[in-house]
Amino acid sequence: MKTFPPRLRKLTLTAHVTSSLGWLGAVAAFLALALAGLTSAESQTVRGAYVAMELVGWWVIVPFSVASLVTGVVQSLGTVYGLVRHYWVIAKLLITVVATLLLLVHMQPVGHLADAAARAALAAGELEGMRVQLIADAAAALAVLLVAAGLSVFKPRGVTRYGRRRQREQAATGQRIAV
């Protein structure tokens, strides 16, 4: 497999890191809004928080999650790590795909709360289970995204069967071998 030239590799890496960090930061902002929506005594703050959560979700978090997925796949295809050569890359891919799918499902209750908040102030305890669930989901998403970031930094050893075969082929032809 031929890797990207250095400039293209750096460009795709920059796009991937930027979209992944944007996703992480937007989820943190979403968590802050969810906490404000649940704990604030001010009805305008509660209403604003849930309406803002829907906007942040659809216009920031969802695009960043899709961008992270696409740029991660492109990045992996242009590096010595490949898409299916190392277990850590496969783990990151699965984390990103599952997190993106769960995010799309998660946006439905966000929309429901935003609609309810836009119509009228949410009374204390109203839709409380759903409101707490948004906090739990956002906290879990942060943890999962931090795990993905850790995999990128630490790159734990573990080459797949395909990766070992490719390493043997590359060694036989004198090409650079992925570590």
PyMOL commands that place a pseudoatom at each C-alpha (Angstrom):
pseudoatom trace, name=CA, resn=MET, resi=1, chain=A, elem=C, hetatm=0, pos=[0.000, 0.000, 0.000]
pseudoatom trace, name=CA, resn=LYS, resi=2, chain=A, elem=C, hetatm=0, pos=[1.271, 3.416, -0.893]
pseudoatom trace, name=CA, resn=THR, resi=3, chain=A, elem=C, hetatm=0, pos=[1.029, 6.105, 1.780]
pseudoatom trace, name=CA, resn=PHE, resi=4, chain=A, elem=C, hetatm=0, pos=[0.046, 9.705, 1.204]
pseudoatom trace, name=CA, resn=PRO, resi=5, chain=A, elem=C, hetatm=0, pos=[2.758, 12.251, 0.458]
pseudoatom trace, name=CA, resn=PRO, resi=6, chain=A, elem=C, hetatm=0, pos=[3.749, 14.160, 3.638]
pseudoatom trace, name=CA, resn=ARG, resi=7, chain=A, elem=C, hetatm=0, pos=[1.692, 17.291, 2.900]
pseudoatom trace, name=CA, resn=LEU, resi=8, chain=A, elem=C, hetatm=0, pos=[-1.489, 15.360, 2.139]
pseudoatom trace, name=CA, resn=ARG, resi=9, chain=A, elem=C, hetatm=0, pos=[-0.930, 13.145, 5.196]
pseudoatom trace, name=CA, resn=LYS, resi=10, chain=A, elem=C, hetatm=0, pos=[-0.558, 16.242, 7.395]
pseudoatom trace, name=CA, resn=LEU, resi=11, chain=A, elem=C, hetatm=0, pos=[-3.636, 17.834, 5.831]
pseudoatom trace, name=CA, resn=THR, resi=12, chain=A, elem=C, hetatm=0, pos=[-5.799, 14.763, 6.454]
pseudoatom trace, name=CA, resn=LEU, resi=13, chain=A, elem=C, hetatm=0, pos=[-4.384, 14.391, 9.965]
pseudoatom trace, name=CA, resn=THR, resi=14, chain=A, elem=C, hetatm=0, pos=[-5.177, 18.046, 10.706]
pseudoatom trace, name=CA, resn=ALA, resi=15, chain=A, elem=C, hetatm=0, pos=[-8.730, 17.626, 9.405]
pseudoatom trace, name=CA, resn=HIS, resi=16, chain=A, elem=C, hetatm=0, pos=[-9.207, 14.487, 11.508]
pseudoatom trace, name=CA, resn=VAL, resi=17, chain=A, elem=C, hetatm=0, pos=[-7.772, 15.930, 14.719]
pseudoatom trace, name=CA, resn=THR, resi=18, chain=A, elem=C, hetatm=0, pos=[-9.745, 19.161, 14.285]
pseudoatom trace, name=CA, resn=SER, resi=19, chain=A, elem=C, hetatm=0, pos=[-13.060, 17.410, 13.673]
pseudoatom trace, name=CA, resn=SER, resi=20, chain=A, elem=C, hetatm=0, pos=[-12.473, 14.954, 16.527]
pseudoatom trace, name=CA, resn=LEU, resi=21, chain=A, elem=C, hetatm=0, pos=[-11.571, 17.706, 18.982]
pseudoatom trace, name=CA, resn=GLY, resi=22, chain=A, elem=C, hetatm=0, pos=[-14.525, 19.758, 17.764]
pseudoatom trace, name=CA, resn=TRP, resi=23, chain=A, elem=C, hetatm=0, pos=[-16.795, 16.790, 18.445]
pseudoatom trace, name=CA, resn=LEU, resi=24, chain=A, elem=C, hetatm=0, pos=[-15.345, 16.376, 21.931]
pseudoatom trace, name=CA, resn=GLY, resi=25, chain=A, elem=C, hetatm=0, pos=[-15.692, 20.090, 22.738]
pseudoatom trace, name=CA, resn=ALA, resi=26, chain=A, elem=C, hetatm=0, pos=[-19.226, 20.287, 21.387]
pseudoatom trace, name=CA, resn=VAL, resi=27, chain=A, elem=C, hetatm=0, pos=[-20.265, 17.298, 23.522]
pseudoatom trace, name=CA, resn=ALA, resi=28, chain=A, elem=C, hetatm=0, pos=[-18.770, 19.058, 26.566]
pseudoatom trace, name=CA, resn=ALA, resi=29, chain=A, elem=C, hetatm=0, pos=[-20.829, 22.169, 25.731]
pseudoatom trace, name=CA, resn=PHE, resi=30, chain=A, elem=C, hetatm=0, pos=[-23.909, 19.969, 25.286]
pseudoatom trace, name=CA, resn=LEU, resi=31, chain=A, elem=C, hetatm=0, pos=[-23.288, 18.442, 28.731]
pseudoatom trace, name=CA, resn=ALA, resi=32, chain=A, elem=C, hetatm=0, pos=[-23.043, 21.921, 30.255]
pseudoatom trace, name=CA, resn=LEU, resi=33, chain=A, elem=C, hetatm=0, pos=[-26.356, 22.879, 28.658]
pseudoatom trace, name=CA, resn=ALA, resi=34, chain=A, elem=C, hetatm=0, pos=[-27.991, 19.654, 29.855]
pseudoatom trace, name=CA, resn=LEU, resi=35, chain=A, elem=C, hetatm=0, pos=[-26.810, 20.334, 33.411]
pseudoatom trace, name=CA, resn=ALA, resi=36, chain=A, elem=C, hetatm=0, pos=[-28.079, 23.922, 33.229]
pseudoatom trace, name=CA, resn=GLY, resi=37, chain=A, elem=C, hetatm=0, pos=[-31.420, 22.691, 31.862]
pseudoatom trace, name=CA, resn=LEU, resi=38, chain=A, elem=C, hetatm=0, pos=[-31.870, 20.270, 34.738]
pseudoatom trace, name=CA, resn=THR, resi=39, chain=A, elem=C, hetatm=0, pos=[-30.576, 22.364, 37.634]
pseudoatom trace, name=CA, resn=SER, resi=40, chain=A, elem=C, hetatm=0, pos=[-31.501, 25.961, 36.851]
pseudoatom trace, name=CA, resn=ALA, resi=41, chain=A, elem=C, hetatm=0, pos=[-34.347, 27.611, 38.715]
pseudoatom trace, name=CA, resn=GLU, resi=42, chain=A, elem=C, hetatm=0, pos=[-34.733, 30.213, 35.943]
pseudoatom trace, name=CA, resn=SER, resi=43, chain=A, elem=C, hetatm=0, pos=[-37.354, 29.140, 33.412]
pseudoatom trace, name=CA, resn=GLN, resi=44, chain=A, elem=C, hetatm=0, pos=[-35.734, 31.155, 30.613]
pseudoatom trace, name=CA, resn=THR, resi=45, chain=A, elem=C, hetatm=0, pos=[-32.399, 29.452, 31.236]
pseudoatom trace, name=CA, resn=VAL, resi=46, chain=A, elem=C, hetatm=0, pos=[-34.056, 26.037, 31.149]
pseudoatom trace, name=CA, resn=ARG, resi=47, chain=A, elem=C, hetatm=0, pos=[-35.935, 26.823, 27.951]
pseudoatom trace, name=CA, resn=GLY, resi=48, chain=A, elem=C, hetatm=0, pos=[-32.870, 28.346, 26.303]
pseudoatom trace, name=CA, resn=ALA, resi=49, chain=A, elem=C, hetatm=0, pos=[-30.674, 25.409, 27.296]
pseudoatom trace, name=CA, resn=TYR, resi=50, chain=A, elem=C, hetatm=0, pos=[-32.894, 22.792, 25.671]
pseudoatom trace, name=CA, resn=VAL, resi=51, chain=A, elem=C, hetatm=0, pos=[-33.456, 24.817, 22.520]
pseudoatom trace, name=CA, resn=ALA, resi=52, chain=A, elem=C, hetatm=0, pos=[-29.697, 25.446, 22.267]
pseudoatom trace, name=CA, resn=MET, resi=53, chain=A, elem=C, hetatm=0, pos=[-28.989, 21.740, 22.804]
pseudoatom trace, name=CA, resn=GLU, resi=54, chain=A, elem=C, hetatm=0, pos=[-30.953, 20.836, 19.705]
pseudoatom trace, name=CA, resn=LEU, resi=55, chain=A, elem=C, hetatm=0, pos=[-29.118, 23.460, 17.645]
pseudoatom trace, name=CA, resn=VAL, resi=56, chain=A, elem=C, hetatm=0, pos=[-25.702, 22.411, 18.944]
pseudoatom trace, name=CA, resn=GLY, resi=57, chain=A, elem=C, hetatm=0, pos=[-26.581, 18.773, 18.351]
pseudoatom trace, name=CA, resn=TRP, resi=58, chain=A, elem=C, hetatm=0, pos=[-27.697, 19.070, 14.735]
pseudoatom trace, name=CA, resn=TRP, resi=59, chain=A, elem=C, hetatm=0, pos=[-25.436, 21.896, 13.584]
pseudoatom trace, name=CA, resn=VAL, resi=60, chain=A, elem=C, hetatm=0, pos=[-22.218, 21.103, 15.462]
pseudoatom trace, name=CA, resn=ILE, resi=61, chain=A, elem=C, hetatm=0, pos=[-22.065, 17.649, 17.053]
pseudoatom trace, name=CA, resn=VAL, resi=62, chain=A, elem=C, hetatm=0, pos=[-23.567, 15.623, 14.197]
pseudoatom trace, name=CA, resn=PRO, resi=63, chain=A, elem=C, hetatm=0, pos=[-21.421, 17.300, 11.484]
pseudoatom trace, name=CA, resn=PHE, resi=64, chain=A, elem=C, hetatm=0, pos=[-18.258, 16.898, 13.579]
pseudoatom trace, name=CA, resn=SER, resi=65, chain=A, elem=C, hetatm=0, pos=[-19.025, 13.225, 14.248]
pseudoatom trace, name=CA, resn=VAL, resi=66, chain=A, elem=C, hetatm=0, pos=[-19.519, 12.521, 10.541]
pseudoatom trace, name=CA, resn=ALA, resi=67, chain=A, elem=C, hetatm=0, pos=[-16.400, 14.544, 9.656]
pseudoatom trace, name=CA, resn=SER, resi=68, chain=A, elem=C, hetatm=0, pos=[-14.402, 12.637, 12.265]
pseudoatom trace, name=CA, resn=LEU, resi=69, chain=A, elem=C, hetatm=0, pos=[-15.577, 9.329, 10.814]
pseudoatom trace, name=CA, resn=VAL, resi=70, chain=A, elem=C, hetatm=0, pos=[-14.838, 10.280, 7.199]
pseudoatom trace, name=CA, resn=THR, resi=71, chain=A, elem=C, hetatm=0, pos=[-11.478, 11.921, 7.890]
pseudoatom trace, name=CA, resn=GLY, resi=72, chain=A, elem=C, hetatm=0, pos=[-10.449, 9.009, 10.118]
pseudoatom trace, name=CA, resn=VAL, resi=73, chain=A, elem=C, hetatm=0, pos=[-11.112, 6.497, 7.354]
pseudoatom trace, name=CA, resn=VAL, resi=74, chain=A, elem=C, hetatm=0, pos=[-9.305, 8.656, 4.779]
pseudoatom trace, name=CA, resn=GLN, resi=75, chain=A, elem=C, hetatm=0, pos=[-6.389, 9.203, 7.173]
pseudoatom trace, name=CA, resn=SER, resi=76, chain=A, elem=C, hetatm=0, pos=[-6.047, 5.483, 7.889]
pseudoatom trace, name=CA, resn=LEU, resi=77, chain=A, elem=C, hetatm=0, pos=[-6.011, 4.599, 4.197]
pseudoatom trace, name=CA, resn=GLY, resi=78, chain=A, elem=C, hetatm=0, pos=[-3.100, 6.963, 3.566]
pseudoatom trace, name=CA, resn=THR, resi=79, chain=A, elem=C, hetatm=0, pos=[-0.830, 5.854, 6.406]
pseudoatom trace, name=CA, resn=VAL, resi=80, chain=A, elem=C, hetatm=0, pos=[1.193, 2.757, 7.240]
pseudoatom trace, name=CA, resn=TYR, resi=81, chain=A, elem=C, hetatm=0, pos=[-1.400, 1.904, 9.898]
pseudoatom trace, name=CA, resn=GLY, resi=82, chain=A, elem=C, hetatm=0, pos=[-4.120, 1.116, 7.372]
pseudoatom trace, name=CA, resn=LEU, resi=83, chain=A, elem=C, hetatm=0, pos=[-7.786, 0.601, 8.205]
pseudoatom trace, name=CA, resn=VAL, resi=84, chain=A, elem=C, hetatm=0, pos=[-7.682, -3.050, 9.281]
pseudoatom trace, name=CA, resn=ARG, resi=85, chain=A, elem=C, hetatm=0, pos=[-4.018, -3.723, 10.087]
pseudoatom trace, name=CA, resn=HIS, resi=86, chain=A, elem=C, hetatm=0, pos=[-4.035, -2.745, 13.764]
pseudoatom trace, name=CA, resn=TYR, resi=87, chain=A, elem=C, hetatm=0, pos=[-6.605, -3.506, 16.418]
pseudoatom trace, name=CA, resn=TRP, resi=88, chain=A, elem=C, hetatm=0, pos=[-6.480, 0.042, 17.814]
pseudoatom trace, name=CA, resn=VAL, resi=89, chain=A, elem=C, hetatm=0, pos=[-7.530, 1.462, 14.418]
pseudoatom trace, name=CA, resn=ILE, resi=90, chain=A, elem=C, hetatm=0, pos=[-10.400, -1.012, 14.196]
pseudoatom trace, name=CA, resn=ALA, resi=91, chain=A, elem=C, hetatm=0, pos=[-11.414, -0.138, 17.769]
pseudoatom trace, name=CA, resn=LYS, resi=92, chain=A, elem=C, hetatm=0, pos=[-11.424, 3.588, 16.926]
pseudoatom trace, name=CA, resn=LEU, resi=93, chain=A, elem=C, hetatm=0, pos=[-13.464, 2.931, 13.793]
pseudoatom trace, name=CA, resn=LEU, resi=94, chain=A, elem=C, hetatm=0, pos=[-16.036, 0.895, 15.720]
pseudoatom trace, name=CA, resn=ILE, resi=95, chain=A, elem=C, hetatm=0, pos=[-16.194, 3.493, 18.503]
pseudoatom trace, name=CA, resn=THR, resi=96, chain=A, elem=C, hetatm=0, pos=[-16.766, 6.266, 15.967]
pseudoatom trace, name=CA, resn=VAL, resi=97, chain=A, elem=C, hetatm=0, pos=[-19.392, 4.389, 13.951]
pseudoatom trace, name=CA, resn=VAL, resi=98, chain=A, elem=C, hetatm=0, pos=[-21.335, 3.283, 17.039]
pseudoatom trace, name=CA, resn=ALA, resi=99, chain=A, elem=C, hetatm=0, pos=[-21.064, 6.718, 18.674]
pseudoatom trace, name=CA, resn=THR, resi=100, chain=A, elem=C, hetatm=0, pos=[-22.308, 8.426, 15.501]
pseudoatom trace, name=CA, resn=LEU, resi=101, chain=A, elem=C, hetatm=0, pos=[-25.265, 6.048, 15.186]
pseudoatom trace, name=CA, resn=LEU, resi=102, chain=A, elem=C, hetatm=0, pos=[-26.160, 6.440, 18.869]
pseudoatom trace, name=CA, resn=LEU, resi=103, chain=A, elem=C, hetatm=0, pos=[-25.884, 10.200, 18.482]
pseudoatom trace, name=CA, resn=LEU, resi=104, chain=A, elem=C, hetatm=0, pos=[-28.443, 10.179, 15.677]
pseudoatom trace, name=CA, resn=VAL, resi=105, chain=A, elem=C, hetatm=0, pos=[-30.821, 8.121, 17.827]
pseudoatom trace, name=CA, resn=HIS, resi=106, chain=A, elem=C, hetatm=0, pos=[-30.093, 10.383, 20.823]
pseudoatom trace, name=CA, resn=MET, resi=107, chain=A, elem=C, hetatm=0, pos=[-31.108, 13.493, 18.869]
pseudoatom trace, name=CA, resn=GLN, resi=108, chain=A, elem=C, hetatm=0, pos=[-34.775, 12.430, 18.908]
pseudoatom trace, name=CA, resn=PRO, resi=109, chain=A, elem=C, hetatm=0, pos=[-35.296, 12.990, 22.659]
pseudoatom trace, name=CA, resn=VAL, resi=110, chain=A, elem=C, hetatm=0, pos=[-33.252, 16.185, 22.372]
pseudoatom trace, name=CA, resn=GLY, resi=111, chain=A, elem=C, hetatm=0, pos=[-35.708, 17.409, 19.763]
pseudoatom trace, name=CA, resn=HIS, resi=112, chain=A, elem=C, hetatm=0, pos=[-38.643, 16.380, 21.952]
pseudoatom trace, name=CA, resn=LEU, resi=113, chain=A, elem=C, hetatm=0, pos=[-37.280, 18.361, 24.915]
pseudoatom trace, name=CA, resn=ALA, resi=114, chain=A, elem=C, hetatm=0, pos=[-36.448, 21.350, 22.729]
pseudoatom trace, name=CA, resn=ASP, resi=115, chain=A, elem=C, hetatm=0, pos=[-40.001, 21.379, 21.354]
pseudoatom trace, name=CA, resn=ALA, resi=116, chain=A, elem=C, hetatm=0, pos=[-41.479, 21.090, 24.852]
pseudoatom trace, name=CA, resn=ALA, resi=117, chain=A, elem=C, hetatm=0, pos=[-39.229, 23.883, 26.140]
pseudoatom trace, name=CA, resn=ALA, resi=118, chain=A, elem=C, hetatm=0, pos=[-40.013, 26.141, 23.171]
pseudoatom trace, name=CA, resn=ARG, resi=119, chain=A, elem=C, hetatm=0, pos=[-43.780, 25.770, 23.761]
pseudoatom trace, name=CA, resn=ALA, resi=120, chain=A, elem=C, hetatm=0, pos=[-43.712, 26.478, 27.497]
pseudoatom trace, name=CA, resn=ALA, resi=121, chain=A, elem=C, hetatm=0, pos=[-41.472, 26.517, 30.527]
pseudoatom trace, name=CA, resn=LEU, resi=122, chain=A, elem=C, hetatm=0, pos=[-40.770, 23.021, 31.820]
pseudoatom trace, name=CA, resn=ALA, resi=123, chain=A, elem=C, hetatm=0, pos=[-42.117, 22.623, 35.330]
pseudoatom trace, name=CA, resn=ALA, resi=124, chain=A, elem=C, hetatm=0, pos=[-39.880, 21.171, 38.029]
pseudoatom trace, name=CA, resn=GLY, resi=125, chain=A, elem=C, hetatm=0, pos=[-39.819, 17.413, 37.552]
pseudoatom trace, name=CA, resn=GLU, resi=126, chain=A, elem=C, hetatm=0, pos=[-41.442, 17.545, 34.107]
pseudoatom trace, name=CA, resn=LEU, resi=127, chain=A, elem=C, hetatm=0, pos=[-39.727, 15.099, 31.726]
pseudoatom trace, name=CA, resn=GLU, resi=128, chain=A, elem=C, hetatm=0, pos=[-37.085, 14.693, 34.447]
pseudoatom trace, name=CA, resn=GLY, resi=129, chain=A, elem=C, hetatm=0, pos=[-36.123, 11.166, 33.401]
pseudoatom trace, name=CA, resn=MET, resi=130, chain=A, elem=C, hetatm=0, pos=[-35.410, 12.303, 29.872]
pseudoatom trace, name=CA, resn=ARG, resi=131, chain=A, elem=C, hetatm=0, pos=[-33.501, 15.336, 31.143]
pseudoatom trace, name=CA, resn=VAL, resi=132, chain=A, elem=C, hetatm=0, pos=[-31.294, 13.181, 33.385]
pseudoatom trace, name=CA, resn=GLN, resi=133, chain=A, elem=C, hetatm=0, pos=[-30.790, 10.730, 30.526]
pseudoatom trace, name=CA, resn=LEU, resi=134, chain=A, elem=C, hetatm=0, pos=[-29.372, 13.539, 28.366]
pseudoatom trace, name=CA, resn=ILE, resi=135, chain=A, elem=C, hetatm=0, pos=[-26.768, 14.235, 31.043]
pseudoatom trace, name=CA, resn=ALA, resi=136, chain=A, elem=C, hetatm=0, pos=[-25.849, 10.556, 31.333]
pseudoatom trace, name=CA, resn=ASP, resi=137, chain=A, elem=C, hetatm=0, pos=[-25.618, 10.172, 27.554]
pseudoatom trace, name=CA, resn=ALA, resi=138, chain=A, elem=C, hetatm=0, pos=[-23.421, 13.251, 27.160]
pseudoatom trace, name=CA, resn=ALA, resi=139, chain=A, elem=C, hetatm=0, pos=[-21.130, 12.131, 30.000]
pseudoatom trace, name=CA, resn=ALA, resi=140, chain=A, elem=C, hetatm=0, pos=[-20.851, 8.659, 28.453]
pseudoatom trace, name=CA, resn=ALA, resi=141, chain=A, elem=C, hetatm=0, pos=[-20.123, 10.202, 25.059]
pseudoatom trace, name=CA, resn=LEU, resi=142, chain=A, elem=C, hetatm=0, pos=[-17.315, 12.259, 26.580]
pseudoatom trace, name=CA, resn=ALA, resi=143, chain=A, elem=C, hetatm=0, pos=[-15.806, 9.137, 28.130]
pseudoatom trace, name=CA, resn=VAL, resi=144, chain=A, elem=C, hetatm=0, pos=[-16.009, 7.211, 24.862]
pseudoatom trace, name=CA, resn=LEU, resi=145, chain=A, elem=C, hetatm=0, pos=[-14.458, 10.068, 22.883]
pseudoatom trace, name=CA, resn=LEU, resi=146, chain=A, elem=C, hetatm=0, pos=[-11.632, 10.296, 25.413]
pseudoatom trace, name=CA, resn=VAL, resi=147, chain=A, elem=C, hetatm=0, pos=[-10.984, 6.564, 24.986]
pseudoatom trace, name=CA, resn=ALA, resi=148, chain=A, elem=C, hetatm=0, pos=[-10.776, 7.068, 21.216]
pseudoatom trace, name=CA, resn=ALA, resi=149, chain=A, elem=C, hetatm=0, pos=[-8.345, 9.953, 21.725]
pseudoatom trace, name=CA, resn=GLY, resi=150, chain=A, elem=C, hetatm=0, pos=[-6.250, 7.791, 24.036]
pseudoatom trace, name=CA, resn=LEU, resi=151, chain=A, elem=C, hetatm=0, pos=[-6.085, 5.042, 21.423]
pseudoatom trace, name=CA, resn=SER, resi=152, chain=A, elem=C, hetatm=0, pos=[-4.781, 7.584, 18.914]
pseudoatom trace, name=CA, resn=VAL, resi=153, chain=A, elem=C, hetatm=0, pos=[-2.053, 8.747, 21.247]
pseudoatom trace, name=CA, resn=PHE, resi=154, chain=A, elem=C, hetatm=0, pos=[-0.915, 5.453, 22.783]
pseudoatom trace, name=CA, resn=LYS, resi=155, chain=A, elem=C, hetatm=0, pos=[-1.500, 3.196, 19.735]
pseudoatom trace, name=CA, resn=PRO, resi=156, chain=A, elem=C, hetatm=0, pos=[-1.479, -0.066, 21.694]
pseudoatom trace, name=CA, resn=ARG, resi=157, chain=A, elem=C, hetatm=0, pos=[0.309, -2.951, 20.045]
pseudoatom trace, name=CA, resn=GLY, resi=158, chain=A, elem=C, hetatm=0, pos=[-1.679, -5.606, 18.346]
pseudoatom trace, name=CA, resn=VAL, resi=159, chain=A, elem=C, hetatm=0, pos=[-1.570, -6.356, 14.659]
pseudoatom trace, name=CA, resn=THR, resi=160, chain=A, elem=C, hetatm=0, pos=[-4.408, -8.189, 12.960]
pseudoatom trace, name=CA, resn=ARG, resi=161, chain=A, elem=C, hetatm=0, pos=[-3.855, -11.363, 10.931]
pseudoatom trace, name=CA, resn=TYR, resi=162, chain=A, elem=C, hetatm=0, pos=[-4.139, -9.232, 7.781]
pseudoatom trace, name=CA, resn=GLY, resi=163, chain=A, elem=C, hetatm=0, pos=[-1.633, -6.746, 9.226]
pseudoatom trace, name=CA, resn=ARG, resi=164, chain=A, elem=C, hetatm=0, pos=[0.901, -9.513, 9.954]
pseudoatom trace, name=CA, resn=ARG, resi=165, chain=A, elem=C, hetatm=0, pos=[0.534, -10.846, 6.412]
pseudoatom trace, name=CA, resn=ARG, resi=166, chain=A, elem=C, hetatm=0, pos=[1.073, -7.349, 4.973]
pseudoatom trace, name=CA, resn=GLN, resi=167, chain=A, elem=C, hetatm=0, pos=[4.149, -6.869, 7.195]
pseudoatom trace, name=CA, resn=ARG, resi=168, chain=A, elem=C, hetatm=0, pos=[5.648, -10.127, 5.888]
pseudoatom trace, name=CA, resn=GLU, resi=169, chain=A, elem=C, hetatm=0, pos=[4.934, -9.053, 2.297]
pseudoatom trace, name=CA, resn=GLN, resi=170, chain=A, elem=C, hetatm=0, pos=[6.487, -5.641, 2.872]
pseudoatom trace, name=CA, resn=ALA, resi=171, chain=A, elem=C, hetatm=0, pos=[9.549, -7.152, 4.555]
pseudoatom trace, name=CA, resn=ALA, resi=172, chain=A, elem=C, hetatm=0, pos=[10.011, -9.484, 1.580]
pseudoatom trace, name=CA, resn=THR, resi=173, chain=A, elem=C, hetatm=0, pos=[9.936, -6.558, -0.880]
pseudoatom trace, name=CA, resn=GLY, resi=174, chain=A, elem=C, hetatm=0, pos=[11.983, -4.199, 1.322]
pseudoatom trace, name=CA, resn=GLN, resi=175, chain=A, elem=C, hetatm=0, pos=[9.172, -1.684, 1.912]
pseudoatom trace, name=CA, resn=ARG, resi=176, chain=A, elem=C, hetatm=0, pos=[8.730, 0.311, 5.140]
pseudoatom trace, name=CA, resn=ILE, resi=177, chain=A, elem=C, hetatm=0, pos=[7.045, -1.773, 7.826]
pseudoatom trace, name=CA, resn=ALA, resi=178, chain=A, elem=C, hetatm=0, pos=[4.384, -0.347, 10.163]
pseudoatom trace, name=CA, resn=VAL, resi=179, chain=A, elem=C, hetatm=0, pos=[5.232, -0.737, 13.835]
for i in range(1, 179): cmd.bond("trace and resi %d" % i, "trace and resi %d" % (i + 1))
show_as sticks, trace
zoom trace
